[in-house]
Amino acid sequence: MNQQTIVVHIPGLRRYARALTGDVWTADDLVQDTLERACSRWRLWLAGSDLRAWLFTLMHNLFISQVRQGLTRARLAPTVDLEDVAHELRAPDASASFAIDLQRCLLRLPEEQRVVMLLVTMEEMSYDEVAKVTGVPVGTVMSRLSRARGRMRELLDEPTEKSAASAAHKSEPVLRRMK
């Protein structure tokens, strides 16, 4: 394994870390920790085996350890004075609001379901690869993915607080069909 071999996997690791943590700074720390662990334990990787799956397994295990220790959510992102960046602010377009909703819904999934959903959909891993990364049977991966997809549909169909509040203020009567 050489440096070039690992470098091609960094974008995927970053995507997965950002989706897992929901925070750019924490995600970058997780990727850094993963790469550091990979370099310090490179002798544990079996030549000819799937390097990508090994790296994602390292990241997954690090993330789970951090969640158990309470480190992931406890890290504070640097703050910025709003007046300093006011000239850079602009209203998000519709696709950005969908991305925000998608991120919000992903973060509301149980950890086990979110991990499986992200590895299958974003990283296009097979069920077998995800089972190796997460250390669970393939049937469990399939079950978690099914539950995650169902929950995502529910969450995306759920009205946001803003739209629910505006709907409550409307004075239009609600029509119901009665038989």
N, C-alpha and C positions, 0 to 999 in steps of 0.2 A: 504494500500500500504506500503510495506516495502522496505528496501534497496535492497534486493535480487531481488525483482520484477523489479526494474528499471535496475539493472546491466545487465540483459540478453538482454536488448535493446540497450546497448551502442555500440556494434560493428555495428549494422545497422545505428545508428545515425551518427557514425563516417564515414561510407562509404558514406552516403548521404551528409553529410557536406563537405567532401573532393570533391565529384563530383560537388556540388553546387559552392563551392568557388574556386576550382582549386589551392588551397594552403593549405599545411599541417598545418601550424601554425594558419592560420585564421580558418580552419576547427576545430582544437582542441579548439580554443577560443569559437567558436559557440556551440560546444557540451557542453563545460563547462557552458556557459551562459544558455543553454537549461536545463541542469541538475539543475543548481542553481534555475532557475525559477520554475521548476517542484517541487523541494523541498520546496520552499517558498510558493507555491500555491497548495500544494497537496490536500487541502480541496475542490478545485474546480473540481477535478477529481471525477466522479461518480463511485462508487464501482460497479463492474460488467460490466462497459463499457470497450471499447477497449483501454487499456493503451498505446499500441504501437501507435495507431492513435493519441491519445492525445499528446504524446511526439513529434511525427512528426509535429503535428499542431503547438505546441509551437516553434519548431525549424524553421518551415516555416515562422511563423509570426515574429520571431526574425530576420531571414535573410532578409525578406522584409523590416523590419524597418531599418536594418543596410544599406541595399542598398539605401534606400531613404535618409538616413542621410549621405551617402557617406563614411561610415566607412569600408566597406568590402574591397574595393580595396586600400584604403588609408593606411591600416596597412602595415608596412614594415617588411619583414622577415629579420632575422639576416643575415649578410653577412659573408662569409668565404673566407679567402685568398686562392687563387688557388694553390699556392706553398705549402701550408700546407697539402693539400689533394691530391696532384698530384699522389702519390703512390696508391691511392684508385680509381683512374679513370680508366675506361675501356670502350671499345666500346660497345654500346648496341646491343643486339641480335635483330633478326627480330621481335620477338613478342613484344619487348619493343618499337620498332619504331611504330608498329601498335597501341599500347596502347597510345603512345604520340599523334599519329594522331587522335585517338578516343577522347582523352581528349581535343585536340585542336578543334575538330569539336563540341563537347558538349558545350564548352565555347562560341562558335559562335552562338549557338541557342539563340533565344529570351528567356528571363528569364522564362516566363510562360510555354513555351514548354519544356524547360530543366527540370523544376521542375516535370512536369507530367511524362516525359520520365523516369527520374530517379526513381521516386516512383513506377511506373508500372514495369519497367524492373529490376532494381537492388533490390528493396525491395519487389517485387512481391505483391504489394497491388492491391486490386480489384479497379475497377473504382469508386465504391461507397466509398471506403476508401479514395481514392485520392480526391474525391469531398469533403469529410468532412475535410480533411487536408487543402486543398487549399481554401475552402469556395466558390466553384463554382459549377454549376449544372453538373450532370454526362455527359450530351451531350457536354458541353464545354470541359470536360476532354477528351472525345473521339476525339473531333475535334482537340484539341491541340496535342494529341498524334499522330494522323494521320499526321498533319502538321510537327511535330517534326521528325517522321520517314522518311517522304519524304525529308525533308531538310537534315537529316543526310546522306541519300543515295547520295544526290547531293554533299554534302561536302566531303564525303569519296571518291567519284569518281573524284573530282576536283584534278588536279595535284598540288603538292606542289610547292613552289617557286623554290626549288632546282631542282626538276625534270623538271619543265618548262624551267628553265635556261639552263639545259643540253640539252634539246630537241631543244632549239633555236640555240644552237651551232653546232648541227649536220648538216652536209652538204648533207644528203641524201634527195633526192626529195620526196615530198609527192605525193602518187599515189591517183588519184580520179577516180571513175567510172563515165563514161559519156555515156549517151544514145542518 
